[in-house]
């Protein structure tokens, strides 16, 4: 078993990482073994078995992505010594520069609060499916998602309004329908 790696809290960020061949759960297991916080959003999928019966199976909701909470230096060490197939997800700035994708802590914890909740019906959306320019910024003030901040919008194929937390360029996750009385507008 590998030893725990050390980190300094002031340099930790939530990095969006890519893995090859849908090895996000394998990467998470290795990161857990060495004491590095990570998150893989999961979803339940119905699968048809060879005998004709269906079964529910948990699988990654974002194939080939994992979120890692660590320092840049520690992730480079992990990539070199433990998980060579782990790669930084990159994005482009408005100036055309290429940078490592980092999710702000509050946004990531809100995303985890929704995506990590097995008891509530949630919907994963591609970044193309949600236009968040319209809609109010809100905070949920009651229920299982209390404290989560996002956009209060109508999502295609759902009856009511949901709160959506978006990771730019990657995905968005929508809560089950939230009654308007459970949200407050924030600026």
Long-range contacts (C-beta under 8 A, 24 or more apart in sequence): 1-33, 2-30, 2-33, 2-34, 2-82, 3-34, 4-34, 4-35, 5-34, 5-35, 5-36, 5-74, 5-77, 5-78, 7-36, 7-70, 7-71, 7-74, 8-71, 11-71, 11-72, 11-73, 12-69, 12-70, 12-71, 13-69, 13-70, 13-71, 13-72, 13-102, 13-103, 13-105, 14-67, 14-68, 14-69, 14-102, 14-103, 14-104, 14-105, 14-108, 15-67, 15-68, 15-69, 15-70, 15-72, 15-75, 15-88, 15-89, 15-100, 15-101, 15-102, 15-103, 16-65, 16-67, 16-88, 16-89, 16-101, 16-102, 16-103, 16-167, 16-170, 17-65, 17-66, 17-67, 17-68, 17-75, 17-86, 17-87, 17-88, 17-89, 18-64, 18-65, 18-66, 18-86, 18-87, 18-88, 18-89, 19-64, 19-65, 19-66, 19-83, 19-85, 19-86, 19-87, 20-64, 20-85, 20-87, 21-85, 22-60, 22-63, 22-64, 23-85, 24-60, 24-62, 24-63, 24-64, 24-65, 24-66, 25-60, 27-66, 27-83, 27-85, 27-86, 28-66, 30-82, 30-83, 31-66, 31-68, 31-78, 31-83, 34-78, 34-82, 36-68, 36-69, 36-70, 36-74, 36-78, 37-68, 37-69, 37-70, 38-66, 38-67, 38-68, 38-69, 39-66, 39-67, 39-69, 39-108, 39-112, 39-115, 39-116, 40-65, 40-66, 40-67, 41-111, 41-115, 41-116, 41-124, 41-171, 41-173, 42-115, 43-124, 61-115, 61-124, 61-171, 62-124, 62-170, 62-171, 65-89, 65-170, 65-171, 67-103, 67-108, 69-108, 72-100, 89-170, 91-168, 91-169, 101-169, 101-170, 103-167, 106-149, 107-165, 107-167, 108-167, 110-147, 110-148, 110-149, 110-150, 110-165, 111-165, 111-167, 111-173, 113-145, 113-147, 113-148, 114-145, 114-148, 114-163, 114-165, 114-173, 114-174, 114-175, 115-173, 117-144, 117-145, 119-144, 120-144, 120-145, 120-175, 120-176, 121-176, 122-173, 122-174, 122-175, 122-176, 123-155, 123-158, 123-162, 123-173, 123-174, 124-171, 124-172, 124-173, 124-174, 125-155, 125-164, 125-171, 125-172, 125-173, 125-174, 126-171, 126-172, 127-166, 127-167, 127-168, 127-169, 127-170, 127-171, 127-172, 129-155, 129-156, 129-172, 130-155, 130-164, 130-166, 130-172, 130-174, 132-164, 132-166, 132-172, 135-164, 136-185, 137-185, 137-186, 137-187, 138-163, 138-183, 138-184, 138-185, 138-186, 139-183, 139-184, 139-186, 140-175, 140-178, 140-182, 140-183, 141-182, 141-183, 141-184, 142-181, 142-182, 143-178, 143-182, 145-175, 145-178, 148-175, 149-186, 152-178, 152-180, 152-183
